[in-house]
Amino acid sequence: MTPQELEMALTSALEQSSDPPWTSIVAVFIWAGALVVAYFQLRNIAAQINDAKDAINKDHDRTRRERTVEILKYYQEGTKPEHNKVIELLDLMAVDQLKNLREGKPITLSGELKEIACSVLSGKFPEIYFQYCGDKGEKKNESHVLSHAETLHLRFIMLDILNHYETCLVPWHLGIVDQETIEAQFFPLVDKRDGKFKLQAAREAFGTEKFPATEAFREKLFSSNNVTQPKSPITRPTK
């Protein structure tokens, strides 16, 4: 209640009172005192509520920052040495080669693709390097058809990368981390090079619907309509 409202209430009480003047005045002042006490109590409660809201917001911001740091650490720990080479290979592959990789079918590689594959697979399949790559390779000038085991191993690494990126971006998609920090740090995961988005062809080979957070992240950063919020990944049922 404002001072003006309090004054009006006192005036109205004096005008409407049928008691003797002094009795009426004392009653009004007692009533007014109670109103003043109630007013200050309500103001204190409102201040306490605002303080609690501020504390909650600060705690929420701190939690978001902590989650952001955890995601950045998770990304660093989950990124493996062979990932960069596999990403380069996947972005150079044709659509039909990616489909064969998805289905575990034979893939014929030559030239730069073969060299990159040799580098990626040489640890687990050293014979591929000695035969098809390197200066002393007996078949270095020939194309190489990946064996079933080699194809599955390459497919495993590809899925490891795509799922790793998706896992890192899910908290961003849910809105539980610092949006600007994640966007700045993970922008290279979906960057556009030579007219193509990084790993987009590989995601399309498996179905972009399997990587909703990554797709929302790419669309947010490269959207033409200046979207300012990530897509909501959850549709809550109506009650």
N, C-alpha and C positions, 0 to 999 in steps of 0.2 A: 504494500500500500504506500503510495507516495504521500509526502507532507500535505499536498493539496487535498487529496482524498481523505486524509485523516481529519483535516480542518473541517471539511464539509460534513463528515460523519458526526463530529462534535457539535457543530452548529445545528444539524438536524435533530440530534438527541435533545439539545436544550430547548428547541422550539416545540418539540412534540411532548416533552415531559409535563405531567400534570401534578407532580410532587411539589412540595414547598421548595422555594428557590435554593436554599442552602443544601437541603437534602439532595436535590437534583444535581447541583454542581458537584458535590462530593461523589455521587454515583457516576457521573459522567467522567470525572477525572480518574476514578478507579478503572472504569471501562477503557478509557483512553490509555491508561498505563498498561493494561493487559494487551491492548492492541500493539503498543510500541514494543513490548517484550516479545510478542509473537512475530512482529515484523523483523526484529533483529535475529530471532531464532531462525526464521526462514531464510534470511540473508546468509547466516552462517552455514546453514545446511546447503544452500546453493553454492557457496564458496567451496565447501568440502566436496561436493559433487564435481565441480570443475577441477579441483585439485586431483581428484581420483581419475577423472578423464585424462588429464595431462599425464599422470603417472602411467596409465594404461597405454597411452599413445607412445610415450617414451620407451616403455618396455617392448611394445610392438615393433617400433623402429629398430631397437637393439636386436631383437630376435631376427628380424629380416636381414640385418647386416651379418649376424652370426651365420644364418643359413647361406647367405651369399658366399661367405668365406669358405664354408664347408663344401659348397658346390664347386668352387674354384679348385680347392684341394682335391676333390674327387676327380675332377677332370684331369688334373696333372698326374695323379696316381694311376688313372685308368688308361692313359695314352701310352701306347706301346711303340717301340722303335720302328716296327714295320708298317705302322699306320700310314705314314706320309707316302711311302712308295705305293701302297695299295690304293690310296686315294688317287694318286696320279694315274695309276693303271686303270681304275674304274672310270675316271673322267675321259680317258682316251678310247675306251672300248665302244664299239658300235652297239646299237640297241639289240641286235640279234645275239651278239656275244654275251651281253648282260643277261638276256633271257636264258641262254644256255647255262650260264653260271648259276642262275637261280634254280634251275632244274637239275643241276649236276650233270649236264651233258658235255661231251667233248668240245673243246674250244681250240681253234687253230690260231696260233700267235706267230707273228713274224716282226722283224724290224725292231722298232723301239718298244713295242708291247712285249715282245719276247724277252728283250733285255731287262725290262722292269720286272717281269714275272720271274726271270732267273734270279734276280736280286732278292725278291720276296721269298721264293721257295727254296733257295739254295741251302738254308739251314736245316730244313726237314727233308728235302730231296736233293742232296748234293750232286747226284748224277746228272740232273738237268743242267746244272751250271757247267760241269766238265764236258758234257757232250754238245750243248747248244750255245754256250756263251763262253766268253773269254778268248784270248788269242789262240790257245791250243785246243779249243773245242773242235772235235771231229765233225760236228754238224752245225757249226756256227753260222753257216750261210743258208741253212735250211729252216723251214718253218717248223714249229713244234706244236704237236697236238697234246694238250694237257690230258694226263691220265685221269681216271675217275677219282683217284685219291688226291691228286694235285688240285683238281677242280673243287672237290669238297673242302679241302684245306683253305683254298682261296675264298671260297664262299663263306666259310666260318669266320675268316678275318673280316670280310666285308660286313657281315651281320654284326660282328663285334663292334665295328666302328659305328654303324648306323644306330645300333641300340645304345651305345655309349653316348652318342650325341643326344639322342632322344631322352635318355635318363637325365642328362645334365640340364636339359631345357624344360622338363616337366615342372619343376618348381617355379620357373618363370611363367609358364602357361597357367599355373594355378594362382599366380599373383602373391606368392609367399616369400619372395626374395626382392632385393633391390633391382627394379626393372632396368634403370639406366646403366648400372654397373654390369649386369649380365649382358645387356645388349652391346655395350662397348667391348667387353672381353670376348664374347662369343660370336661377334660379327663375322670373323673369318670362317666359321663353320659353314656358313651359307653364302659366302661371298660370290660375286659374279665375275667370271673370267672368260674372256674370249666369247662373250655372248651367252654363256651357260652358267647356271648356278652350280656351285660345288656339290657333287654327289647327287644332284637332282635326278639324273638319268638312272642311277642305281636305286634311288627311292621309288621311282616310277616303275622300275622293273619288278619290285616287290609289292608295290601298291602304296601310294602316299598316305592312304588312310591308316596305315600301320604306324605312321610317324606323325601324329597330329600336332605335337608340341613343336617339332622341327618345322613343319609346314606353316604353322601359325607364326613362328619366329621369322621365317623367311618372308612371309607375306607382310608382316608388320614392318620389317626393315626396308622392304623394297616396294611397298604399296604406293600406288599413285594417288590414293585418296587421303593420305596422311592419317591413317588410323593411329590413334594414340593409346589404345589399350589392347592387350592380347585377347584372342578369342576365348570365350568361356568354354572349358573342356567338359563341364558337367551340366547336364540338364536335369534339374530337380523335378520330381513328379509333383503335379498339382494335387492339393488336398481337397 
